[in-house]
Amino acid sequence: MLFIIETKDKLGALDLRLKTRDEHLKYLDALGEKLVLAGPFLDENEKPCGSLIVVKVENIEEAKEIAKNDPYQLAGLFESSSTRAWLWAVNKPEGL
């Protein structure tokens, strides 16, 4: 099942995001086939201000565990974070 992890950065936290980025990317890479896609939301200045991560896991508890252990989350980057089930209805790649 697919789940979306959607986050919003704290205001003024770009330096923290950039400082933690390499660790965050290594974490995502280590998810292997569980990771479907990921990337930042951009503000009006085209600077990262949040994240969208889509994972393919068995249940919402596993998705929430992934969100909880993200280095960005552990560093205190996010103002908010939500995890919810998602149905890819249009232009869905084979196998998902």
Sequence and secondary structure as in RCSB ss.txt:
>XXXX:A:sequence
MLFIIETKDKLGALDLRLKTRDEHLKYLDALGEKLVLAGPFLDENEKPCGSLIVVKVENIEEAKEIAKNDPYQLA
GLFESSSTRAWLWAVNKPEGL
>XXXX:A:secstr
 EEEEEEEE TT HHHHHHHHHHHHHHHHHTGGGEEEEEEEE TTS EEEEEEEEE SSHHHHHHHHHT HHHHH
T EEEEEEEEE   SS  TT 
